[in-house]
Amino acid sequence: MAKISLAGFKDPVRRPRYLIWTGVALLVLAAFVVVAFSATSTYWFCAEVCHKVQDDSIAAYDRSSHSMVSCMSCH
């Protein structure tokens, strides 16, 4: 496994570039987390991705009084 060098943070000329790329990487990671959380919190994800094998349960949910309650209220 390669060792990560922190020499760029110690060099005053290269430090701003390293800090900018670190910030960009953190922003991309944060955006990914927000999108992933938003996508997995939808009815589509619960019904079509997670519980696809439980088609009878999904059909019963759609017809029940709980159909107005979001999946995230229980899970």
PyMOL Python script that loads the backbone (N, CA, C, O; Angstrom):
from pymol import cmd

cmd.read_pdbstr("""\
ATOM      1  N   MET A   1       0.837  -1.171   0.000  1.00  0.00           N
ATOM      2  CA  MET A   1       0.000   0.000   0.000  1.00  0.00           C
ATOM      3  C   MET A   1       0.884   1.237   0.000  1.00  0.00           C
ATOM      4  O   MET A   1       1.848   1.324   0.761  1.00  0.00           O
ATOM      5  N   ALA A   2       0.549   2.193  -0.858  1.00  0.00           N
ATOM      6  CA  ALA A   2       1.360   3.394  -0.994  1.00  0.00           C
ATOM      7  C   ALA A   2       1.157   4.322   0.196  1.00  0.00           C
ATOM      8  O   ALA A   2       0.045   4.487   0.699  1.00  0.00           O
ATOM      9  N   LYS A   3       2.244   4.916   0.627  1.00  0.00           N
ATOM     10  CA  LYS A   3       2.171   5.866   1.731  1.00  0.00           C
ATOM     11  C   LYS A   3       1.850   7.246   1.161  1.00  0.00           C
ATOM     12  O   LYS A   3       2.452   7.666   0.173  1.00  0.00           O
ATOM     13  N   ILE A   4       0.912   7.946   1.776  1.00  0.00           N
ATOM     14  CA  ILE A   4       0.513   9.271   1.319  1.00  0.00           C
ATOM     15  C   ILE A   4       1.500  10.293   1.877  1.00  0.00           C
ATOM     16  O   ILE A   4       1.753  10.342   3.081  1.00  0.00           O
ATOM     17  N   SER A   5       2.045  11.099   0.984  1.00  0.00           N
ATOM     18  CA  SER A   5       3.011  12.107   1.375  1.00  0.00           C
ATOM     19  C   SER A   5       2.306  13.411   1.722  1.00  0.00           C
ATOM     20  O   SER A   5       1.424  13.864   0.993  1.00  0.00           O
ATOM     21  N   LEU A   6       2.696  14.000   2.823  1.00  0.00           N
ATOM     22  CA  LEU A   6       2.147  15.291   3.220  1.00  0.00           C
ATOM     23  C   LEU A   6       3.108  16.427   2.928  1.00  0.00           C
ATOM     24  O   LEU A   6       2.973  17.519   3.481  1.00  0.00           O
ATOM     25  N   ALA A   7       4.088  16.171   2.054  1.00  0.00           N
ATOM     26  CA  ALA A   7       5.075  17.189   1.728  1.00  0.00           C
ATOM     27  C   ALA A   7       4.426  18.413   1.097  1.00  0.00           C
ATOM     28  O   ALA A   7       4.902  19.533   1.280  1.00  0.00           O
ATOM     29  N   GLY A   8       3.347  18.207   0.359  1.00  0.00           N
ATOM     30  CA  GLY A   8       2.667  19.326  -0.279  1.00  0.00           C
ATOM     31  C   GLY A   8       2.073  20.309   0.718  1.00  0.00           C
ATOM     32  O   GLY A   8       1.982  21.501   0.428  1.00  0.00           O
ATOM     33  N   PHE A   9       1.673  19.833   1.875  1.00  0.00           N
ATOM     34  CA  PHE A   9       1.131  20.727   2.889  1.00  0.00           C
ATOM     35  C   PHE A   9       2.235  21.533   3.581  1.00  0.00           C
ATOM     36  O   PHE A   9       1.983  22.619   4.103  1.00  0.00           O
ATOM     37  N   LYS A  10       3.436  21.003   3.582  1.00  0.00           N
ATOM     38  CA  LYS A  10       4.549  21.696   4.233  1.00  0.00           C
ATOM     39  C   LYS A  10       5.183  22.741   3.329  1.00  0.00           C
ATOM     40  O   LYS A  10       5.800  23.690   3.812  1.00  0.00           O
ATOM     41  N   ASP A  11       5.035  22.574   2.029  1.00  0.00           N
ATOM     42  CA  ASP A  11       5.617  23.506   1.064  1.00  0.00           C
ATOM     43  C   ASP A  11       4.678  24.708   0.896  1.00  0.00           C
ATOM     44  O   ASP A  11       3.548  24.535   0.438  1.00  0.00           O
ATOM     45  N   PRO A  12       5.117  25.918   1.256  1.00  0.00           N
ATOM     46  CA  PRO A  12       4.227  27.085   1.187  1.00  0.00           C
ATOM     47  C   PRO A  12       3.767  27.423  -0.233  1.00  0.00           C
ATOM     48  O   PRO A  12       2.733  28.069  -0.404  1.00  0.00           O
ATOM     49  N   VAL A  13       4.508  27.004  -1.238  1.00  0.00           N
ATOM     50  CA  VAL A  13       4.114  27.274  -2.622  1.00  0.00           C
ATOM     51  C   VAL A  13       3.003  26.325  -3.055  1.00  0.00           C
ATOM     52  O   VAL A  13       2.081  26.739  -3.758  1.00  0.00           O
ATOM     53  N   ARG A  14       3.073  25.059  -2.648  1.00  0.00           N
ATOM     54  CA  ARG A  14       2.093  24.053  -3.068  1.00  0.00           C
ATOM     55  C   ARG A  14       0.907  23.921  -2.118  1.00  0.00           C
ATOM     56  O   ARG A  14      -0.098  23.307  -2.478  1.00  0.00           O
ATOM     57  N   ARG A  15       0.998  24.481  -0.918  1.00  0.00           N
ATOM     58  CA  ARG A  15      -0.057  24.339   0.086  1.00  0.00           C
ATOM     59  C   ARG A  15      -1.429  24.821  -0.411  1.00  0.00           C
ATOM     60  O   ARG A  15      -2.416  24.110  -0.217  1.00  0.00           O
ATOM     61  N   PRO A  16      -1.531  26.001  -1.044  1.00  0.00           N
ATOM     62  CA  PRO A  16      -2.868  26.429  -1.502  1.00  0.00           C
ATOM     63  C   PRO A  16      -3.504  25.431  -2.482  1.00  0.00           C
ATOM     64  O   PRO A  16      -4.708  25.183  -2.416  1.00  0.00           O
ATOM     65  N   ARG A  17      -2.711  24.866  -3.374  1.00  0.00           N
ATOM     66  CA  ARG A  17      -3.233  23.889  -4.327  1.00  0.00           C
ATOM     67  C   ARG A  17      -3.738  22.645  -3.603  1.00  0.00           C
ATOM     68  O   ARG A  17      -4.800  22.121  -3.939  1.00  0.00           O
ATOM     69  N   TYR A  18      -3.007  22.183  -2.641  1.00  0.00           N
ATOM     70  CA  TYR A  18      -3.436  21.011  -1.866  1.00  0.00           C
ATOM     71  C   TYR A  18      -4.703  21.312  -1.071  1.00  0.00           C
ATOM     72  O   TYR A  18      -5.604  20.476  -0.998  1.00  0.00           O
ATOM     73  N   LEU A  19      -4.776  22.490  -0.481  1.00  0.00           N
ATOM     74  CA  LEU A  19      -5.959  22.859   0.298  1.00  0.00           C
ATOM     75  C   LEU A  19      -7.189  22.997  -0.608  1.00  0.00           C
ATOM     76  O   LEU A  19      -8.287  22.585  -0.236  1.00  0.00           O
ATOM     77  N   ILE A  20      -7.000  23.572  -1.781  1.00  0.00           N
ATOM     78  CA  ILE A  20      -8.120  23.710  -2.719  1.00  0.00           C
ATOM     79  C   ILE A  20      -8.616  22.329  -3.141  1.00  0.00           C
ATOM     80  O   ILE A  20      -9.822  22.081  -3.125  1.00  0.00           O
ATOM     81  N   TRP A  21      -7.712  21.429  -3.515  1.00  0.00           N
ATOM     82  CA  TRP A  21      -8.131  20.090  -3.946  1.00  0.00           C
ATOM     83  C   TRP A  21      -8.746  19.288  -2.795  1.00  0.00           C
ATOM     84  O   TRP A  21      -9.657  18.487  -3.004  1.00  0.00           O
ATOM     85  N   THR A  22      -8.243  19.509  -1.592  1.00  0.00           N
ATOM     86  CA  THR A  22      -8.857  18.853  -0.432  1.00  0.00           C
ATOM     87  C   THR A  22     -10.276  19.363  -0.225  1.00  0.00           C
ATOM     88  O   THR A  22     -11.186  18.580   0.046  1.00  0.00           O
ATOM     89  N   GLY A  23     -10.466  20.671  -0.352  1.00  0.00           N
ATOM     90  CA  GLY A  23     -11.802  21.252  -0.244  1.00  0.00           C
ATOM     91  C   GLY A  23     -12.735  20.753  -1.331  1.00  0.00           C
ATOM     92  O   GLY A  23     -13.900  20.457  -1.062  1.00  0.00           O
ATOM     93  N   VAL A  24     -12.233  20.656  -2.562  1.00  0.00           N
ATOM     94  CA  VAL A  24     -13.051  20.144  -3.669  1.00  0.00           C
ATOM     95  C   VAL A  24     -13.449  18.695  -3.398  1.00  0.00           C
ATOM     96  O   VAL A  24     -14.599  18.316  -3.621  1.00  0.00           O
ATOM     97  N   ALA A  25     -12.518  17.895  -2.925  1.00  0.00           N
ATOM     98  CA  ALA A  25     -12.817  16.486  -2.627  1.00  0.00           C
ATOM     99  C   ALA A  25     -13.871  16.385  -1.521  1.00  0.00           C
ATOM    100  O   ALA A  25     -14.766  15.543  -1.599  1.00  0.00           O
ATOM    101  N   LEU A  26     -13.775  17.229  -0.500  1.00  0.00           N
ATOM    102  CA  LEU A  26     -14.762  17.218   0.579  1.00  0.00           C
ATOM    103  C   LEU A  26     -16.140  17.666   0.088  1.00  0.00           C
ATOM    104  O   LEU A  26     -17.157  17.117   0.511  1.00  0.00           O
ATOM    105  N   LEU A  27     -16.176  18.655  -0.796  1.00  0.00           N
ATOM    106  CA  LEU A  27     -17.455  19.100  -1.365  1.00  0.00           C
ATOM    107  C   LEU A  27     -18.103  18.012  -2.221  1.00  0.00           C
ATOM    108  O   LEU A  27     -19.316  17.813  -2.168  1.00  0.00           O
ATOM    109  N   VAL A  28     -17.288  17.309  -3.009  1.00  0.00           N
ATOM    110  CA  VAL A  28     -17.810  16.216  -3.831  1.00  0.00           C
ATOM    111  C   VAL A  28     -18.341  15.105  -2.931  1.00  0.00           C
ATOM    112  O   VAL A  28     -19.412  14.558  -3.193  1.00  0.00           O
ATOM    113  N   LEU A  29     -17.615  14.770  -1.890  1.00  0.00           N
ATOM    114  CA  LEU A  29     -18.066  13.752  -0.950  1.00  0.00           C
ATOM    115  C   LEU A  29     -19.376  14.165  -0.271  1.00  0.00           C
ATOM    116  O   LEU A  29     -20.289  13.350  -0.138  1.00  0.00           O
ATOM    117  N   ALA A  30     -19.470  15.420   0.154  1.00  0.00           N
ATOM    118  CA  ALA A  30     -20.691  15.910   0.797  1.00  0.00           C
ATOM    119  C   ALA A  30     -21.868  15.868  -0.177  1.00  0.00           C
ATOM    120  O   ALA A  30     -22.972  15.484   0.207  1.00  0.00           O
ATOM    121  N   ALA A  31     -21.643  16.259  -1.433  1.00  0.00           N
ATOM    122  CA  ALA A  31     -22.711  16.213  -2.436  1.00  0.00           C
ATOM    123  C   ALA A  31     -23.160  14.783  -2.666  1.00  0.00           C
ATOM    124  O   ALA A  31     -24.357  14.524  -2.787  1.00  0.00           O
ATOM    125  N   PHE A  32     -22.218  13.850  -2.727  1.00  0.00           N
ATOM    126  CA  PHE A  32     -22.565  12.442  -2.906  1.00  0.00           C
ATOM    127  C   PHE A  32     -23.419  11.933  -1.743  1.00  0.00           C
ATOM    128  O   PHE A  32     -24.394  11.212  -1.955  1.00  0.00           O
ATOM    129  N   VAL A  33     -23.057  12.303  -0.535  1.00  0.00           N
ATOM    130  CA  VAL A  33     -23.809  11.861   0.650  1.00  0.00           C
ATOM    131  C   VAL A  33     -25.230  12.430   0.611  1.00  0.00           C
ATOM    132  O   VAL A  33     -26.186  11.714   0.907  1.00  0.00           O
ATOM    133  N   VAL A  34     -25.377  13.694   0.253  1.00  0.00           N
ATOM    134  CA  VAL A  34     -26.705  14.315   0.192  1.00  0.00           C
ATOM    135  C   VAL A  34     -27.561  13.649  -0.874  1.00  0.00           C
ATOM    136  O   VAL A  34     -28.728  13.342  -0.629  1.00  0.00           O
ATOM    137  N   VAL A  35     -26.994  13.420  -2.055  1.00  0.00           N
ATOM    138  CA  VAL A  35     -27.745  12.780  -3.141  1.00  0.00           C
ATOM    139  C   VAL A  35     -28.104  11.346  -2.764  1.00  0.00           C
ATOM    140  O   VAL A  35     -29.230  10.909  -3.002  1.00  0.00           O
ATOM    141  N   ALA A  36     -27.171  10.620  -2.186  1.00  0.00           N
ATOM    142  CA  ALA A  36     -27.441   9.232  -1.791  1.00  0.00           C
ATOM    143  C   ALA A  36     -28.526   9.177  -0.720  1.00  0.00           C
ATOM    144  O   ALA A  36     -29.418   8.330  -0.791  1.00  0.00           O
ATOM    145  N   PHE A  37     -28.465  10.056   0.257  1.00  0.00           N
ATOM    146  CA  PHE A  37     -29.482  10.071   1.305  1.00  0.00           C
ATOM    147  C   PHE A  37     -30.843  10.435   0.731  1.00  0.00           C
ATOM    148  O   PHE A  37     -31.855   9.832   1.088  1.00  0.00           O
ATOM    149  N   SER A  38     -30.866  11.422  -0.159  1.00  0.00           N
ATOM    150  CA  SER A  38     -32.134  11.833  -0.786  1.00  0.00           C
ATOM    151  C   SER A  38     -32.718  10.708  -1.622  1.00  0.00           C
ATOM    152  O   SER A  38     -33.924  10.462  -1.577  1.00  0.00           O
ATOM    153  N   ALA A  39     -31.883  10.029  -2.379  1.00  0.00           N
ATOM    154  CA  ALA A  39     -32.370   8.954  -3.250  1.00  0.00           C
ATOM    155  C   ALA A  39     -32.874   7.766  -2.442  1.00  0.00           C
ATOM    156  O   ALA A  39     -33.887   7.163  -2.795  1.00  0.00           O
ATOM    157  N   THR A  40     -32.187   7.428  -1.378  1.00  0.00           N
ATOM    158  CA  THR A  40     -32.598   6.262  -0.587  1.00  0.00           C
ATOM    159  C   THR A  40     -33.769   6.568   0.337  1.00  0.00           C
ATOM    160  O   THR A  40     -34.297   5.663   0.984  1.00  0.00           O
ATOM    161  N   SER A  41     -34.177   7.819   0.408  1.00  0.00           N
ATOM    162  CA  SER A  41     -35.307   8.196   1.261  1.00  0.00           C
ATOM    163  C   SER A  41     -36.620   8.280   0.481  1.00  0.00           C
ATOM    164  O   SER A  41     -37.621   8.750   1.023  1.00  0.00           O
ATOM    165  N   THR A  42     -36.639   7.847  -0.745  1.00  0.00           N
ATOM    166  CA  THR A  42     -37.848   7.959  -1.570  1.00  0.00           C
ATOM    167  C   THR A  42     -38.640   6.659  -1.569  1.00  0.00           C
ATOM    168  O   THR A  42     -38.102   5.584  -1.303  1.00  0.00           O
ATOM    169  N   TYR A  43     -39.922   6.779  -1.871  1.00  0.00           N
ATOM    170  CA  TYR A  43     -40.772   5.596  -2.005  1.00  0.00           C
ATOM    171  C   TYR A  43     -40.257   4.701  -3.126  1.00  0.00           C
ATOM    172  O   TYR A  43     -40.263   3.476  -3.003  1.00  0.00           O
ATOM    173  N   TRP A  44     -39.810   5.319  -4.227  1.00  0.00           N
ATOM    174  CA  TRP A  44     -39.304   4.534  -5.356  1.00  0.00           C
ATOM    175  C   TRP A  44     -38.180   3.607  -4.910  1.00  0.00           C
ATOM    176  O   TRP A  44     -38.177   2.426  -5.257  1.00  0.00           O
ATOM    177  N   PHE A  45     -37.234   4.125  -4.149  1.00  0.00           N
ATOM    178  CA  PHE A  45     -36.105   3.313  -3.715  1.00  0.00           C
ATOM    179  C   PHE A  45     -36.570   2.175  -2.825  1.00  0.00           C
ATOM    180  O   PHE A  45     -36.130   1.037  -2.986  1.00  0.00           O
ATOM    181  N   CYS A  46     -37.457   2.475  -1.887  1.00  0.00           N
ATOM    182  CA  CYS A  46     -37.950   1.428  -0.977  1.00  0.00           C
ATOM    183  C   CYS A  46     -38.696   0.340  -1.748  1.00  0.00           C
ATOM    184  O   CYS A  46     -38.472  -0.850  -1.526  1.00  0.00           O
ATOM    185  N   ALA A  47     -39.568   0.744  -2.638  1.00  0.00           N
ATOM    186  CA  ALA A  47     -40.432  -0.219  -3.328  1.00  0.00           C
ATOM    187  C   ALA A  47     -39.722  -0.937  -4.468  1.00  0.00           C
ATOM    188  O   ALA A  47     -39.919  -2.139  -4.652  1.00  0.00           O
ATOM    189  N   GLU A  48     -38.911  -0.237  -5.228  1.00  0.00           N
ATOM    190  CA  GLU A  48     -38.325  -0.826  -6.426  1.00  0.00           C
ATOM    191  C   GLU A  48     -36.926  -1.403  -6.227  1.00  0.00           C
ATOM    192  O   GLU A  48     -36.520  -2.300  -6.966  1.00  0.00           O
ATOM    193  N   VAL A  49     -36.211  -0.919  -5.274  1.00  0.00           N
ATOM    194  CA  VAL A  49     -34.832  -1.387  -5.081  1.00  0.00           C
ATOM    195  C   VAL A  49     -34.725  -2.320  -3.883  1.00  0.00           C
ATOM    196  O   VAL A  49     -34.278  -3.458  -4.023  1.00  0.00           O
ATOM    197  N   CYS A  50     -35.124  -1.855  -2.723  1.00  0.00           N
ATOM    198  CA  CYS A  50     -34.975  -2.664  -1.511  1.00  0.00           C
ATOM    199  C   CYS A  50     -35.999  -3.790  -1.414  1.00  0.00           C
ATOM    200  O   CYS A  50     -35.640  -4.945  -1.183  1.00  0.00           O
ATOM    201  N   HIS A  51     -37.262  -3.455  -1.588  1.00  0.00           N
ATOM    202  CA  HIS A  51     -38.326  -4.419  -1.325  1.00  0.00           C
ATOM    203  C   HIS A  51     -38.936  -4.999  -2.598  1.00  0.00           C
ATOM    204  O   HIS A  51     -40.095  -5.412  -2.590  1.00  0.00           O
ATOM    205  N   LYS A  52     -38.182  -5.034  -3.676  1.00  0.00           N
ATOM    206  CA  LYS A  52     -38.698  -5.576  -4.933  1.00  0.00           C
ATOM    207  C   LYS A  52     -39.123  -7.033  -4.767  1.00  0.00           C
ATOM    208  O   LYS A  52     -40.079  -7.475  -5.405  1.00  0.00           O
ATOM    209  N   VAL A  53     -38.431  -7.772  -3.929  1.00  0.00           N
ATOM    210  CA  VAL A  53     -38.769  -9.184  -3.713  1.00  0.00           C
ATOM    211  C   VAL A  53     -40.053  -9.346  -2.915  1.00  0.00           C
ATOM    212  O   VAL A  53     -40.598 -10.447  -2.837  1.00  0.00           O
ATOM    213  N   GLN A  54     -40.537  -8.275  -2.329  1.00  0.00           N
ATOM    214  CA  GLN A  54     -41.748  -8.325  -1.514  1.00  0.00           C
ATOM    215  C   GLN A  54     -42.898  -7.627  -2.240  1.00  0.00           C
ATOM    216  O   GLN A  54     -43.531  -6.730  -1.683  1.00  0.00           O
ATOM    217  N   ASP A  55     -43.168  -8.034  -3.476  1.00  0.00           N
ATOM    218  CA  ASP A  55     -44.207  -7.374  -4.269  1.00  0.00           C
ATOM    219  C   ASP A  55     -45.562  -7.387  -3.577  1.00  0.00           C
ATOM    220  O   ASP A  55     -46.305  -6.410  -3.658  1.00  0.00           O
ATOM    221  N   ASP A  56     -45.894  -8.486  -2.893  1.00  0.00           N
ATOM    222  CA  ASP A  56     -47.172  -8.552  -2.187  1.00  0.00           C
ATOM    223  C   ASP A  56     -47.247  -7.508  -1.067  1.00  0.00           C
ATOM    224  O   ASP A  56     -48.295  -6.899  -0.850  1.00  0.00           O
ATOM    225  N   SER A  57     -46.156  -7.311  -0.375  1.00  0.00           N
ATOM    226  CA  SER A  57     -46.132  -6.325   0.708  1.00  0.00           C
ATOM    227  C   SER A  57     -46.285  -4.910   0.159  1.00  0.00           C
ATOM    228  O   SER A  57     -46.971  -4.081   0.757  1.00  0.00           O
ATOM    229  N   ILE A  58     -45.654  -4.637  -0.966  1.00  0.00           N
ATOM    230  CA  ILE A  58     -45.758  -3.313  -1.577  1.00  0.00           C
ATOM    231  C   ILE A  58     -47.189  -3.057  -2.038  1.00  0.00           C
ATOM    232  O   ILE A  58     -47.722  -1.966  -1.837  1.00  0.00           O
ATOM    233  N   ALA A  59     -47.810  -4.061  -2.655  1.00  0.00           N
ATOM    234  CA  ALA A  59     -49.199  -3.914  -3.109  1.00  0.00           C
ATOM    235  C   ALA A  59     -50.130  -3.688  -1.912  1.00  0.00           C
ATOM    236  O   ALA A  59     -51.045  -2.867  -1.986  1.00  0.00           O
ATOM    237  N   ALA A  60     -49.902  -4.408  -0.820  1.00  0.00           N
ATOM    238  CA  ALA A  60     -50.717  -4.228   0.382  1.00  0.00           C
ATOM    239  C   ALA A  60     -50.506  -2.836   0.973  1.00  0.00           C
ATOM    240  O   ALA A  60     -51.456  -2.202   1.431  1.00  0.00           O
ATOM    241  N   TYR A  61     -49.273  -2.367   0.961  1.00  0.00           N
ATOM    242  CA  TYR A  61     -48.965  -1.024   1.464  1.00  0.00           C
ATOM    243  C   TYR A  61     -49.691   0.033   0.636  1.00  0.00           C
ATOM    244  O   TYR A  61     -50.258   0.977   1.186  1.00  0.00           O
ATOM    245  N   ASP A  62     -49.670  -0.127  -0.688  1.00  0.00           N
ATOM    246  CA  ASP A  62     -50.325   0.839  -1.568  1.00  0.00           C
ATOM    247  C   ASP A  62     -51.828   0.934  -1.308  1.00  0.00           C
ATOM    248  O   ASP A  62     -52.419   2.000  -1.483  1.00  0.00           O
ATOM    249  N   ARG A  63     -52.448  -0.164  -0.896  1.00  0.00           N
ATOM    250  CA  ARG A  63     -53.895  -0.182  -0.656  1.00  0.00           C
ATOM    251  C   ARG A  63     -54.260   0.157   0.797  1.00  0.00           C
ATOM    252  O   ARG A  63     -55.433   0.374   1.101  1.00  0.00           O
ATOM    253  N   SER A  64     -53.294   0.203   1.667  1.00  0.00           N
ATOM    254  CA  SER A  64     -53.586   0.382   3.092  1.00  0.00           C
ATOM    255  C   SER A  64     -53.707   1.862   3.462  1.00  0.00           C
ATOM    256  O   SER A  64     -53.431   2.756   2.662  1.00  0.00           O
ATOM    257  N   SER A  65     -54.124   2.075   4.686  1.00  0.00           N
ATOM    258  CA  SER A  65     -54.216   3.449   5.199  1.00  0.00           C
ATOM    259  C   SER A  65     -52.830   4.050   5.442  1.00  0.00           C
ATOM    260  O   SER A  65     -52.697   5.262   5.614  1.00  0.00           O
ATOM    261  N   HIS A  66     -51.815   3.214   5.456  1.00  0.00           N
ATOM    262  CA  HIS A  66     -50.448   3.701   5.662  1.00  0.00           C
ATOM    263  C   HIS A  66     -49.822   4.269   4.402  1.00  0.00           C
ATOM    264  O   HIS A  66     -48.703   4.780   4.453  1.00  0.00           O
ATOM    265  N   SER A  67     -50.509   4.195   3.279  1.00  0.00           N
ATOM    266  CA  SER A  67     -49.912   4.642   2.026  1.00  0.00           C
ATOM    267  C   SER A  67     -49.634   6.147   2.016  1.00  0.00           C
ATOM    268  O   SER A  67     -48.864   6.628   1.185  1.00  0.00           O
ATOM    269  N   MET A  68     -50.249   6.884   2.926  1.00  0.00           N
ATOM    270  CA  MET A  68     -49.986   8.325   3.018  1.00  0.00           C
ATOM    271  C   MET A  68     -48.810   8.638   3.946  1.00  0.00           C
ATOM    272  O   MET A  68     -48.402   9.794   4.060  1.00  0.00           O
ATOM    273  N   VAL A  69     -48.272   7.627   4.599  1.00  0.00           N
ATOM    274  CA  VAL A  69     -47.139   7.801   5.495  1.00  0.00           C
ATOM    275  C   VAL A  69     -45.878   7.459   4.726  1.00  0.00           C
ATOM    276  O   VAL A  69     -45.830   6.448   4.025  1.00  0.00           O
ATOM    277  N   SER A  70     -44.857   8.293   4.850  1.00  0.00           N
ATOM    278  CA  SER A  70     -43.623   8.025   4.117  1.00  0.00           C
ATOM    279  C   SER A  70     -42.899   6.816   4.698  1.00  0.00           C
ATOM    280  O   SER A  70     -43.061   6.485   5.872  1.00  0.00           O
ATOM    281  N   CYS A  71     -42.109   6.174   3.870  1.00  0.00           N
ATOM    282  CA  CYS A  71     -41.337   5.010   4.314  1.00  0.00           C
ATOM    283  C   CYS A  71     -40.361   5.396   5.433  1.00  0.00           C
ATOM    284  O   CYS A  71     -40.114   4.618   6.354  1.00  0.00           O
ATOM    285  N   MET A  72     -39.817   6.606   5.335  1.00  0.00           N
ATOM    286  CA  MET A  72     -38.829   7.040   6.319  1.00  0.00           C
ATOM    287  C   MET A  72     -39.448   7.297   7.693  1.00  0.00           C
ATOM    288  O   MET A  72     -38.719   7.405   8.679  1.00  0.00           O
ATOM    289  N   SER A  73     -40.756   7.396   7.778  1.00  0.00           N
ATOM    290  CA  SER A  73     -41.399   7.569   9.080  1.00  0.00           C
ATOM    291  C   SER A  73     -41.243   6.323   9.942  1.00  0.00           C
ATOM    292  O   SER A  73     -41.188   6.402  11.169  1.00  0.00           O
ATOM    293  N   CYS A  74     -41.172   5.168   9.277  1.00  0.00           N
ATOM    294  CA  CYS A  74     -41.043   3.899  10.012  1.00  0.00           C
ATOM    295  C   CYS A  74     -39.622   3.349  10.002  1.00  0.00           C
ATOM    296  O   CYS A  74     -39.202   2.696  10.957  1.00  0.00           O
ATOM    297  N   HIS A  75     -38.891   3.607   8.942  1.00  0.00           N
ATOM    298  CA  HIS A  75     -37.559   3.004   8.810  1.00  0.00           C
ATOM    299  C   HIS A  75     -36.494   3.977   9.189  1.00  0.00           C
ATOM    300  O   HIS A  75     -35.309   3.646   9.140  1.00  0.00           O
TER     301      HIS A  75
END
""", "prot")
cmd.dss("prot")
cmd.show_as("cartoon", "prot")
cmd.util.cbc("prot")
cmd.orient("prot")
